[in-house]
Amino acid sequence: MIRGWRNLPEVHKYMFTDHQISPDEHDRWFRTVVNSPHNRYWIVVYDNEDIGLANIYDVDERNKRCYWGRYIAAPDLRGKGIGTYVEYWMLQYVFDMLQMNKLCTQVLAFNEVVLKMHKRFGFHQEGLLREHIFKGGQPYDVVALAMLRNEWEEKKSELKEHVQHILELNKITADLSG
């Protein structure tokens, strides 16, 4: 299921890889991530249906930072607030549960929707990695963003209200209590 999602054109377009992922390649990747203490993966479920994936990776306990990513594979559910909820949940998990100091992410520069969402949540652009990834033989820039624990603490209440509003607009029930 996950390999199928990773190979969907609408998901694959925003990933750093540039090829169809074979069953063998996917199996190697899966064995690596599930056995690593530096990675955690979750299946995003909506209405009892598996619809996407969220993860943290490169968890660095010493420096109290990690990276994260996510995608919603179900095209009919994009833009309905589920990604917004996942982003809030991930921030809550990383800062309140894991007690990290910094959450990082990297996004292809042309993925304006996700860049805008991250910035709305309080992520700050920390860098631009010029022509960092090649896809289809073309170089693309990657935007490096991050949020610090103190920024999360300042925005947490406001973000919770924002997420509740988005979920109510889309008639989605979710637990924001942590």
C-alpha positions as CSV (number, residue, x, y, z in Angstrom):
1,M,0.0,0.0,0.0
2,I,2.7,2.5,1.0
3,R,4.8,1.7,-2.1
4,G,1.7,2.3,-4.2
5,W,1.2,5.7,-2.5
6,R,4.8,6.6,-3.0
7,N,4.5,5.9,-6.7
8,L,1.3,7.9,-7.3
9,P,2.1,10.8,-9.7
10,E,0.4,13.3,-7.3
11,V,2.6,12.1,-4.4
12,H,5.7,11.3,-6.3
13,K,5.8,14.8,-7.8
14,Y,6.7,16.2,-4.5
15,M,9.2,13.6,-3.3
16,F,12.9,13.8,-3.7
17,T,13.1,10.6,-5.7
18,D,12.8,10.6,-9.4
19,H,11.9,7.0,-10.4
20,Q,9.2,4.4,-9.8
21,I,10.0,2.6,-6.6
22,S,10.4,-1.2,-7.2
23,P,9.1,-3.8,-4.8
24,D,12.7,-4.7,-3.8
25,E,13.7,-1.1,-3.3
26,H,10.6,-0.5,-1.2
27,D,11.3,-3.6,0.9
28,R,14.9,-2.5,1.6
29,W,13.6,1.0,2.6
30,F,10.9,-0.4,4.8
31,R,13.2,-2.8,6.7
32,T,15.6,0.1,7.3
33,V,13.0,2.6,8.6
34,V,11.1,0.2,10.8
35,N,14.3,-1.0,12.5
36,S,15.8,2.5,13.0
37,P,15.5,4.3,16.4
38,H,15.9,7.6,14.4
39,N,12.7,7.2,12.4
40,R,9.0,6.9,13.3
41,Y,6.2,6.4,10.8
42,W,2.4,6.6,11.1
43,I,-0.4,5.7,8.7
44,V,-2.9,8.6,8.5
45,V,-6.4,7.2,8.9
46,Y,-9.6,9.0,8.0
47,D,-13.1,7.5,8.4
48,N,-11.5,4.0,9.0
49,E,-9.6,4.2,5.7
50,D,-5.8,4.4,5.4
51,I,-5.2,7.6,3.4
52,G,-1.6,8.8,3.9
53,L,1.7,8.7,5.8
54,A,3.4,10.9,8.3
55,N,6.9,10.5,9.7
56,I,9.7,11.9,11.7
57,Y,13.3,11.0,10.8
58,D,16.8,11.8,11.7
59,V,15.8,12.1,15.3
60,D,18.8,13.5,17.1
61,E,18.3,13.2,20.9
62,R,21.6,14.9,21.7
63,N,20.7,18.0,19.8
64,K,17.0,17.7,20.4
65,R,15.9,18.0,16.8
66,C,14.3,16.0,14.0
67,Y,12.9,16.3,10.6
68,W,9.4,15.5,9.4
69,G,7.3,14.9,6.3
70,R,3.8,13.7,5.4
71,Y,1.5,13.1,2.4
72,I,-2.2,12.5,1.9
73,A,-2.4,9.9,-0.9
74,A,-6.2,10.1,-1.3
75,P,-6.7,12.9,-3.8
76,D,-10.4,13.4,-2.9
77,L,-9.4,14.2,0.7
78,R,-6.7,16.8,0.0
79,G,-7.6,20.3,0.9
80,K,-10.1,19.2,3.5
81,G,-8.1,20.0,6.6
82,I,-6.6,16.5,7.2
83,G,-3.1,17.7,6.4
84,T,-3.6,20.7,8.7
85,Y,-4.6,18.3,11.5
86,V,-1.6,16.1,10.8
87,E,0.7,19.1,11.0
88,Y,-0.7,20.2,14.3
89,W,-0.5,16.7,15.7
90,M,3.1,16.3,14.6
91,L,4.1,19.6,16.2
92,Q,2.3,18.5,19.4
93,Y,4.0,15.1,19.3
94,V,7.5,16.4,18.6
95,F,7.5,19.3,21.1
96,D,5.1,18.1,23.9
97,M,5.8,14.4,23.9
98,L,9.3,14.0,22.6
99,Q,10.5,17.3,24.1
100,M,12.5,18.2,21.0
101,N,13.8,21.8,20.6
102,K,13.6,22.0,16.8
103,L,11.5,20.5,14.1
104,C,12.9,20.7,10.6
105,T,11.5,20.0,7.1
106,Q,12.6,20.3,3.5
107,V,10.2,21.1,0.7
108,L,10.7,21.4,-3.0
109,A,10.4,25.1,-3.8
110,F,7.7,24.7,-6.3
111,N,5.4,23.0,-3.7
112,E,3.8,26.4,-2.8
113,V,0.8,24.9,-1.0
114,V,2.9,23.0,1.6
115,L,5.4,25.9,2.0
116,K,2.5,28.3,2.7
117,M,0.9,25.8,5.2
118,H,4.3,25.4,7.1
119,K,4.7,29.1,7.3
120,R,1.1,29.6,8.5
121,F,1.9,27.2,11.3
122,G,5.0,29.2,12.3
123,F,7.9,27.5,10.5
124,H,10.6,29.9,9.4
125,Q,12.7,29.5,6.3
126,E,16.2,28.8,7.3
127,G,17.7,28.3,3.9
128,L,17.4,27.7,0.2
129,L,19.3,24.8,-1.2
130,R,19.8,25.8,-4.8
131,E,19.4,23.2,-7.5
132,H,19.5,20.6,-4.8
133,I,17.3,17.8,-6.3
134,F,17.1,16.6,-9.9
135,K,13.8,15.4,-11.1
136,G,13.1,14.6,-14.8
137,G,16.6,15.8,-15.6
138,Q,15.9,19.2,-14.2
139,P,17.4,20.8,-11.1
140,Y,15.0,22.1,-8.4
141,D,15.6,24.2,-5.4
142,V,14.7,22.9,-1.9
143,V,13.5,25.2,0.9
144,A,14.7,24.3,4.4
145,L,12.3,25.3,7.2
146,A,12.2,24.8,10.9
147,M,10.2,25.7,14.1
148,L,11.7,26.0,17.6
149,R,10.0,24.8,20.8
150,N,9.5,28.4,22.1
151,E,7.8,29.3,18.8
152,W,5.5,26.4,19.2
153,E,4.7,27.4,22.8
154,E,3.8,30.9,21.6
155,K,1.5,29.7,18.8
156,K,0.1,26.5,20.2
157,S,-3.3,27.9,21.4
158,E,-3.8,30.0,18.2
159,L,-2.9,27.0,16.1
160,K,-5.3,24.7,18.0
161,E,-8.2,27.1,17.4
162,H,-7.2,27.4,13.7
163,V,-7.2,23.6,13.3
164,Q,-10.5,23.2,15.1
165,H,-12.0,25.8,12.8
166,I,-10.7,24.1,9.7
167,L,-11.9,20.7,10.9
168,E,-15.4,22.1,11.7
169,L,-15.7,23.7,8.3
170,N,-15.0,20.3,6.7
171,K,-17.1,18.4,9.2
172,I,-14.2,16.3,10.4
173,T,-14.0,15.0,13.9
174,A,-10.5,14.8,15.5
175,D,-9.0,14.8,18.9
176,L,-6.7,17.8,19.5
177,S,-6.1,17.2,23.2
178,G,-2.7,15.4,22.7
